[in-house]
């Protein structure tokens, strides 16, 4: 009770105690929903409604296990001398208990205790990138059993540094590029010498006016949303052959590590160095297919769409959107993709493309009990 009064979030499930204090902000149903459960038994809540928790979600819960409740005991001692009671937390808490709880050392690295180095398929004390290729047919199941711990990919500190990115770096690096190229595109169109189909015919070519720029920009953003879906589905979620060490390693580098550790804050956005190579490739493709200024206008819209996508992806993992909002539904949808529906729900910034491609995650239904 004292720890809960200090802001900790302790719950029980079948007489097992869990400290969810480090996870409460990340809870897909919202922080307040989980805090309202503090000090209670969540056994029934795991089965829904409104949401039936998956096997991966229940396995995830075990990472925060701290102790057992003895049958018949009203209070059970937690590690470090904390006591836990199933009495209502709204009751008055003795000030001495609060002070004692505040002075007791906090629990640390609780989420690491269930990753047993000796029993797990990889050695977590070493970089994982060069290990996963040996998992073979066990890789697909292993990579889709998420854990709450950071991942090291490379032996080299320099390569490891390049593989990690804070969310704001993407905005700081690419938004100035978006603004500058938008200005270049608009002023170039304003010169009035950009024509569509001019390479095929001069008589029927179409003048691209400067006032068309917002619509071309928007077209680029829409094309990016389609590209986002296609890359996520067919590249990031390819199933590498169990016998191919290199394809398994590549898959883990591109996306598998994100599914293994979905809340590693340093790996939720695309690092600028490899991103620049991919962005440069798509710019070159547009230059070949469209007139220079028109291709640039579409490209800058797509680049803006990419920045929005990366920012949204980070927020869907670490943000706490208000219940009932678009982002609240999108966060729940994306977390379902991570924990239960890895073969569907490929839309991240929008669910739109999941409809025509028939990869929409089905809504949960609950039968009313008599």
Secondary structure, DSSP 4 states (H G I P E B T S, - for coil): -HHHHTT--EEEETTEEEE-TTTGGG-TT-HHHHHHTTTSB-TTGGG-SS-PPPHHHHHHHGGGEEEE--TT-SEEEPGGG-EEE-S-TTSPPPHHHHHHHHHSPPP--GGGTT--TTTSSS-TTS-STTTGGGGGGGHHHHHTS--SS-----SSHHHHHHT---HHHHHHHHHHHHHHHHHHHHHHHHTS--EETTTT-SSS-EE--GGGHHHHHHHHHHHHHHHHHHHIIIIIT----TT-HHHHHHHIIIIIHHHHTTT-GGGSS--HHHHHHHHHHHHHHHHHHS-HHHHHHHHHHHHHHHHHHHHHHHHHHH--PPTTSHHHHHHHHHHHHHHT-TTS---SS-SHHHHHTT-PPPPP--PPP-
